Each structure stands twice: as C-alpha cells, then as structure tokens.
Amino acid sequence: MKNILKIFITTCFIGGSVYAQQIPLTSQYMFNDYLLNPAAAGSTDSINISLSARAQWTGLEGAPRTQFFSIDSKVGEKMGVGGYVYNDETGPISERGIQLSYAYHLNVSDNAKLAFSLAGMMFFHDINTAQLRPEESGDDALNNMKINAVSPDVNFGMMFYTSKYRIGFSSSQLLENNLYGVTAAADNNLNKLARHYYLFADYKIEASDKITVVPSALVKYLQGAPVQFDINARVIYDQKFWLGASYRYNNAIVALVGVNYKNFSFGYAYDYTTTEIRDFSTGGHEIFLSLRMPTKPTVRSAPSIN
C-alpha cells in the first residue's frame, strides 16, 4: 500500500530527535523570499501579494499538501510590514500557521540597504489519531500528545540588498517549543521543534538588453540534520518570461517556468524526486500567483530580481 505514514514517522521521529525539515517546503521561494526571511518586507516600492499551492510526492497516500498566502509592503521610507498564513497537511498531521512581522531598513550607501526584522508566529497543530497505527501499544509519545495544540514562536531575519543582488540570513522557531504539545511527563527532547537557519543569496546579470540571468543559492541547517543546499538559475526574457532550474541536494531536481503580465506574475515548478521515494511518487507540482501594486510612481527600469 502506498502510504505516507511509515515514511513520515521514519523520517521525522528517530531516536527521540527531529531530523527532518519541519517547516513546509516550497520550490519557488526565490520569487517570494518573504516566506524565508521576514526582513524582505518593505524591500520593494510596492505592496506584494502572493498565493501558492504545492503537492509533494504525488501518488503517495497522505503526501504533503501546502498552501501559502502572503502580503508585505513598505511603510514610509525605512520600515516594512508583512504577514503570511499557511496550511500544511501530511498524513495524519495538519498544521496551520500565521506570521506577522516588522522590518527596519538602514541606508548603507546610495544604492545599498541593510534590513532587520522580527516576526511573531502562531502554529495550530492537529493529529488525526484514526490514521495512526503504532507498532507497539502504549506508545509514550502518542499517549502524551495533545491532539489539538497551539504553539507561539518567534522568527528573525536580516538582509543586505541592492538593485543587483541580495544576501539574507534568517532563523525560525527560535523558542524551540515541543512538537504537538508533548507534556512535561514525556522526554523534553522528544519531538521538539528545532531552530531552522537559512542563508540565501542571488545576483542579477544583465546578459543583453532583453536577457537577464539570475543565479541564486540557499543553504539550510537545523540541529540533528545534515546541511542542505539548493542551487538555482533563472533566465528572464524581456522582463516577461522566465525559465529556470534548481538542484536540491540529495532531494530533487526542479524545473521552473513563468510569465509576468503587467503587475501579475504566474509560475509553475515541477519537482523530480531523486530519493528512493521516486519509486512510489510521480514528483511534485507547485503553482504561484503574485500581484505587485506600486506604492509610488516610478520610471521604467530593470525589474526586481524577485
């Protein structure tokens, strides 16, 4: 039976520690880096609204399904605010979250800025125990879980950016709360939320009047897991169309395609899984739609590298 439960439990709960990525995955973060780093809020002269939907490991029962909605905007000349909500479902576990953030942008030079941000998070966890089939009865981890739980948390981000490049560092789940409300009677390290660390950078290369190449990279780390990284590249034609590819180390190869129309952008990503899960899955699919509403008149210039 093609069931995600065994895969999920095996990859997430090994020896009382968390080894798997706990934060929902997205393949098109380079178009909405606010999802990775709250310091991105207010880095453009526009209100940015984005919606995305992802189906991972299609073909597997209970495979992850994730939806994001985000909005961010500059406030005045040096501040930015933003927020996002998401819904993530994997097998018996569903999680919803909301983030609200504030960012402050400092002028480092005439064309470079440094932004700092703090964000408050709230997670809502639910477990459908009808789908759980423990190998042993009386499993302490399951007996001590709260079926419905709420967890507050804090995220931090900083970003240095110009019109040509960005480099940002962020960390999420700073409070390291216990996952799904495991009670004090249980092992305090069991199913604990881990801090995630992200380092992201991209650079815009004007290859010709109509062709722009944007290489980028993302490094991800959480305690108890190997360092992960993505290498990406996009080719943008006439500020309207793009093609790209991404390599996620020991995980997937991703194809990217999209189009800009006026203030709208639409993108699609296909993930080809390179792990053993590919024997049971037909890959992953993700779409996003975004709207940019300028907050002040601007002359026509090179587009944002988002």
C-alpha positions as CSV (number, residue, x, y, z in Angstrom):
1,M,0.0,0.0,0.0
2,K,1.3,3.4,-1.0
3,N,1.0,5.0,2.4
4,I,2.9,8.1,3.6
5,L,2.6,7.3,7.3
6,K,5.6,5.0,7.6
7,I,7.7,7.3,5.6
8,F,6.6,10.3,7.7
9,I,7.2,8.7,11.1
10,T,10.5,7.2,10.0
11,T,11.9,10.5,8.7
12,C,10.6,12.7,11.5
13,F,10.9,10.8,14.7
14,I,14.1,8.9,15.0
15,G,15.5,8.1,18.5
16,G,13.6,10.9,20.2
17,S,15.1,13.7,18.0
18,V,13.8,15.5,14.9
19,Y,15.9,15.0,11.8
20,A,13.6,16.1,9.0
21,Q,12.7,19.6,7.8
22,Q,9.8,20.7,10.0
23,I,8.8,23.8,8.0
24,P,6.7,23.4,4.9
25,L,8.7,23.2,1.7
26,T,8.4,25.5,-1.3
27,S,10.3,25.4,-4.6
28,Q,9.6,28.9,-5.8
29,Y,10.9,30.8,-2.7
30,M,13.2,32.9,-4.9
31,F,10.1,34.8,-6.2
32,N,8.8,35.4,-2.7
33,D,11.7,35.4,-0.3
34,Y,9.5,36.9,2.4
35,L,8.5,33.3,3.1
36,L,12.1,32.6,4.1
37,N,13.1,35.9,5.6
38,P,10.8,38.5,7.2
39,A,13.4,41.2,6.6
40,A,12.3,41.1,2.9
41,A,9.2,43.0,3.9
42,G,9.5,46.6,2.6
43,S,12.4,45.9,0.3
44,T,10.5,47.0,-2.8
45,D,8.4,50.1,-3.6
46,S,5.2,48.0,-3.8
47,I,2.6,46.0,-2.0
48,N,3.3,42.4,-2.8
49,I,0.5,39.8,-2.6
50,S,1.3,36.1,-3.3
51,L,-0.6,32.9,-3.3
52,S,0.9,29.4,-3.8
53,A,-0.2,25.8,-3.7
54,R,2.1,22.7,-3.6
55,A,1.5,19.0,-3.9
56,Q,4.6,17.0,-2.9
57,W,5.3,13.3,-3.6
58,T,2.1,12.9,-5.8
59,G,1.0,9.4,-6.0
60,L,1.6,8.6,-2.3
61,E,-1.4,8.4,0.0
62,G,-1.2,11.2,2.6
63,A,1.6,13.0,0.8
64,P,2.2,16.7,1.8
65,R,-0.2,19.4,0.6
66,T,0.7,23.0,1.3
67,Q,-0.8,26.4,0.6
68,F,0.6,29.8,1.4
69,F,-0.8,33.3,1.2
70,S,1.4,36.3,2.0
71,I,1.4,40.1,1.8
72,D,4.1,42.7,2.6
73,S,4.7,46.4,2.0
74,K,7.0,49.3,2.6
75,V,5.8,51.8,5.2
76,G,7.4,55.2,4.9
77,E,11.0,55.2,3.8
78,K,12.6,52.8,6.3
79,M,10.0,50.4,7.5
80,G,8.3,47.3,6.2
81,V,5.4,45.1,7.5
82,G,4.2,41.8,6.3
83,G,2.3,38.6,7.2
84,Y,1.5,35.2,5.8
85,V,-0.7,32.3,6.6
86,Y,-0.3,28.7,5.5
87,N,-1.9,25.3,5.7
88,D,0.1,22.1,5.6
89,E,-1.2,18.5,5.7
90,T,0.9,15.4,5.8
91,G,-0.8,12.1,6.5
92,P,-2.4,12.3,10.0
93,I,-0.9,15.6,10.8
94,S,-2.2,19.0,9.8
95,E,-0.7,22.4,10.7
96,R,-1.8,25.9,10.2
97,G,0.3,29.0,10.9
98,I,0.2,32.7,10.8
99,Q,3.2,35.2,10.9
100,L,3.2,39.0,11.4
101,S,6.4,40.9,11.0
102,Y,8.1,44.3,11.3
103,A,11.3,45.2,9.4
104,Y,13.6,48.3,9.6
105,H,15.8,49.2,6.6
106,L,19.0,51.2,7.0
107,N,20.7,53.1,4.2
108,V,24.3,51.7,4.0
109,S,25.2,53.7,0.8
110,D,23.4,55.4,-2.1
111,N,22.2,52.0,-3.5
112,A,22.6,49.5,-0.7
113,K,20.4,48.8,2.3
114,L,20.5,46.6,5.4
115,A,17.3,45.3,6.9
116,F,16.5,43.7,10.3
117,S,13.2,42.0,11.2
118,L,11.4,40.3,14.0
119,A,8.3,38.2,13.4
120,G,5.7,36.6,15.7
121,M,4.3,33.2,14.7
122,M,1.4,31.1,15.9
123,F,1.1,27.5,15.0
124,F,-2.1,25.4,15.3
125,H,-1.4,21.6,15.3
126,D,-3.9,18.8,14.8
127,I,-3.4,15.0,14.7
128,N,-5.9,12.6,13.3
129,T,-5.2,9.6,15.6
130,A,-7.5,7.3,13.5
131,Q,-4.7,7.2,10.9
132,L,-2.0,6.2,13.4
133,R,-1.0,2.6,13.7
134,P,1.8,2.3,16.3
135,E,3.9,-0.9,16.1
136,E,3.6,-1.2,19.9
137,S,0.6,-0.5,22.2
138,G,1.0,2.1,24.9
139,D,3.5,4.2,22.9
140,D,4.5,7.0,25.3
141,A,5.0,9.6,22.5
142,L,1.4,9.1,21.3
143,N,-0.1,8.9,24.8
144,N,1.4,12.2,25.8
145,M,0.5,14.1,22.7
146,K,-2.2,16.8,22.7
147,I,-4.4,16.1,19.7
148,N,-5.0,19.8,19.2
149,A,-2.4,22.3,20.3
150,V,-1.3,25.9,19.8
151,S,2.3,27.0,19.8
152,P,3.6,30.6,19.7
153,D,7.0,31.3,18.2
154,V,9.5,34.0,17.0
155,N,11.4,34.4,13.8
156,F,14.3,36.7,13.0
157,G,15.8,37.9,9.7
158,M,18.4,40.3,8.3
159,M,19.1,41.1,4.7
160,F,21.7,43.2,2.8
161,Y,20.5,44.2,-0.7
162,T,21.0,46.4,-3.7
163,S,19.2,46.6,-7.1
164,K,21.5,43.8,-8.4
165,Y,21.9,41.4,-5.5
166,R,20.6,40.2,-2.1
167,I,22.0,38.2,0.7
168,G,19.9,37.3,3.7
169,F,20.1,35.3,6.9
170,S,17.1,34.2,8.9
171,S,16.2,31.8,11.7
172,S,12.8,30.4,12.6
173,Q,11.3,28.5,15.6
174,L,13.6,30.4,18.0
175,L,11.6,29.3,21.1
176,E,12.0,25.5,20.3
177,N,8.7,24.5,21.6
178,N,7.7,20.9,22.0
179,L,6.1,19.5,18.9
180,Y,2.3,18.8,19.1
181,G,2.2,19.7,22.8
182,V,4.1,16.8,24.3
183,T,3.5,17.1,28.0
184,A,6.2,17.6,30.7
185,A,5.8,13.9,31.7
186,A,7.4,12.9,28.5
187,D,11.0,13.3,27.4
188,N,11.5,17.0,26.9
189,N,13.6,16.4,23.8
190,L,11.0,14.1,22.2
191,N,9.5,15.7,19.0
192,K,10.9,19.1,19.9
193,L,10.7,21.9,17.3
194,A,14.2,22.8,16.2
195,R,15.6,26.1,15.1
196,H,16.0,26.4,11.3
197,Y,18.7,28.6,9.8
198,Y,18.6,29.9,6.2
199,L,21.2,31.7,4.2
200,F,20.0,32.9,0.8
201,A,21.7,35.0,-1.9
202,D,21.0,35.9,-5.6
203,Y,22.6,38.1,-8.2
204,K,21.2,39.7,-11.3
205,I,23.3,39.6,-14.5
206,E,22.2,41.7,-17.5
207,A,23.3,39.4,-20.3
208,S,21.8,41.7,-23.0
209,D,19.1,44.3,-23.5
210,K,16.4,41.6,-23.2
211,I,18.0,38.7,-21.3
212,T,18.7,38.7,-17.6
213,V,20.3,35.7,-15.8
214,V,19.7,35.3,-12.0
215,P,21.8,32.6,-10.2
216,S,20.9,32.0,-6.6
217,A,21.6,29.7,-3.7
218,L,20.0,28.6,-0.4
219,V,21.7,26.9,2.5
220,K,19.5,25.3,5.2
221,Y,20.5,23.9,8.6
222,L,18.8,22.5,11.6
223,Q,20.3,20.7,14.5
224,G,20.5,17.0,14.1
225,A,20.3,17.1,10.3
226,P,22.9,17.4,7.6
227,V,23.4,20.8,6.0
228,Q,21.2,21.1,2.9
229,F,21.6,23.5,0.0
230,D,19.8,24.5,-3.2
231,I,21.5,25.9,-6.4
232,N,19.2,27.8,-8.7
233,A,19.3,29.7,-12.0
234,R,16.7,31.6,-14.0
235,V,16.8,33.2,-17.4
236,I,14.4,36.1,-17.9
237,Y,13.4,37.3,-21.4
238,D,12.2,40.8,-22.0
239,Q,11.1,41.1,-18.3
240,K,8.1,38.9,-19.3
241,F,9.0,35.2,-19.4
242,W,11.4,33.0,-17.5
243,L,12.8,29.5,-17.5
244,G,14.8,28.1,-14.7
245,A,16.2,25.0,-12.9
246,S,17.0,24.1,-9.3
247,Y,19.0,21.4,-7.7
248,R,18.1,20.5,-4.1
249,Y,20.9,18.4,-2.7
250,N,20.0,14.8,-2.1
251,N,16.4,15.6,-2.7
252,A,15.1,16.8,-6.1
253,I,15.7,18.5,-9.4
254,V,13.2,21.3,-10.1
255,A,12.1,22.8,-13.4
256,L,10.7,26.4,-13.2
257,V,8.7,28.3,-15.8
258,G,6.6,31.5,-15.5
259,V,5.3,34.7,-17.0
260,N,4.9,38.4,-16.0
261,Y,1.9,40.2,-17.3
262,K,1.6,43.9,-16.2
263,N,1.6,43.7,-12.4
264,F,0.8,40.0,-12.2
265,S,3.2,37.0,-12.2
266,F,2.4,33.3,-12.6
267,G,4.9,30.5,-12.0
268,Y,4.9,26.7,-12.1
269,A,7.5,24.3,-10.7
270,Y,7.9,20.5,-11.2
271,D,10.0,18.6,-8.7
272,Y,11.6,15.3,-9.8
273,T,12.4,13.4,-6.7
274,T,15.9,11.9,-6.5
275,T,15.4,9.9,-3.3
276,E,14.0,6.4,-3.0
277,I,10.6,7.9,-2.8
278,R,10.6,8.3,-6.6
279,D,9.8,4.6,-6.8
280,F,6.3,5.5,-5.4
281,S,5.8,9.1,-6.4
282,T,5.4,10.9,-9.7
283,G,7.1,14.0,-8.4
284,G,5.8,17.3,-7.1
285,H,3.8,20.2,-8.5
286,E,3.7,23.8,-7.4
287,I,2.0,27.0,-8.7
288,F,2.1,30.5,-7.5
289,L,0.3,33.8,-8.4
290,S,1.5,37.2,-7.3
291,L,0.4,40.8,-7.6
292,R,2.6,43.9,-7.2
293,M,0.9,47.2,-6.6
294,P,3.4,50.1,-6.8
295,T,3.2,52.4,-3.8
296,K,4.7,55.4,-5.6
297,P,5.2,56.5,-9.3
298,T,8.4,55.1,-10.8
299,V,10.2,55.4,-14.1
300,R,10.6,52.3,-16.1
301,S,13.7,50.5,-15.0
302,A,15.1,47.0,-14.6
303,P,12.6,44.7,-12.8
304,S,13.1,43.4,-9.3
305,I,15.0,40.2,-9.2
306,N,12.2,38.5,-7.2
